[in-house]
Each structure stands twice: as structure tokens, then as C-alpha cells.
Amino acid sequence: MLVDISINHESGGGAKVSVCSRRGTNANSWRMYASIEEAKKVLLAFGVRDDLTESLNGPMNLLFDLNSREPIDFLAIDVPEDVLAKHGFKVVG
């Protein structure tokens, strides 16, 4: 399933990962993680390149320092529906 994925910093050091279907319905699903590292593992499982997840530390820290919850987006990633489901995302499109 072709999806857009975003991650943003939450208070307390956690992270929110959102997945939005690119199909006509634009269905959206999100999950909270206790740490950015935990969220990065999910991004890797979804096929986001390792170098991109490793480079998240700088921008995520900057957003945290600015007290901003702006998301960092990864657009048009093809993630199998069973992989989404395995990680608790129910995106119907």
C-alpha cells in the first residue's frame, strides 16, 4: 500500500508516527511511542532507509529545542498491509 509517513516529537521524549494512505480515501492512522528510537525501528520496518532514520536525530532535537511538534515527512513509501498491521496501523484505503 502506498502511504505517506510522518514522525513528530511529543512531550516527554516520545514520538508520534502517522501513516496516511495515498489511495482515494486518504485514511490516516497513528501510534505513539515512548522514545524516538522506538519509533525509528517502526520506520525501518516500513522501509524507510536506515540513513534517513539515523539522520532524524538532528532535526528531531531541533524541533524539541524549539518546542515544536512539526512533523518530518517521508512521502510515497510502499508498505505491505501486513507490515502495517503487524505494527498496529490500520490504514484502509
N, C-alpha and C positions, 0 to 999 in steps of 0.2 A: 504494500500500500504506500503510495506516495504521500509523505507528510512533511510539514514544517515543524521543526522542533525549536523550542527556546528554553533558556535557563535564566533564572534570575536569583539574586541573593535575597535571603529573607533574614529577618532579625534573629539574633541568637546563633548566627553562623550557618544556618541551614540554607537549603536551595530548593527552588520550585522548578520542576521540569514540566513543560507543556507540550502537547502533541496535537497538531491540527491537521485533519485530513484535507488533502487537496482536491478531493472529489467534490461534486456539486453541493454537498451538504455543509462543508466546512466544519464538520463535527470536531469538537475540542475535548481533550481530556488532560488532566494534570495530576501530579503527585508531589508531595512534599518529602524532602529528605533531610536527615539530621545534619548532614555535612555536604560541602561541595564535592568532596572526594567520593562520597556515596553516589551522588548524582552523576559524577563523571563516569562511574562504572556503568550506569544505565546508558549514558550517551555512547559509550564504546560498544555496548551490546546492540545498540540501534545502528551501528555502522558509521558513527561519526569518527573521523580519522583520529588516531592517537595524538598526532602532533597538534591537532586543533584543540583537543581536550586538555592537553598539557599547557597550551598557551592561554587557557582560561584564567589561570591564577592571577596574572597582572590585571586584566580588565575587571574580574570579579572583585579583587581587592580594592581597585579604584572606585567601583560602584559602592562598595561597602563604606569606604572612607568618605564618600560624598553623601552617604545615607540615601542612596538612590536604589530604586527597585526596577530600573530599566532592564529589559531582557536583552540577552545576547542570542541572536537567531542563527539557526542552521536551516537553510531552505532546501526544499525538494530532495528529501532523502527517502529512498525506497526501503521500507522496513517491513518484513513479513508480519502479517497479522498475528501469527502465533507468538512471535517475539514480543510484540507489543503487549499481548495478553499475558505472557509469562511475567512481565514486569508491572502488571496491574493497570495497564492502559486499555480502555475500552473505547476505541475510536471506530465509529460506524460511519461508513460513507457510501 
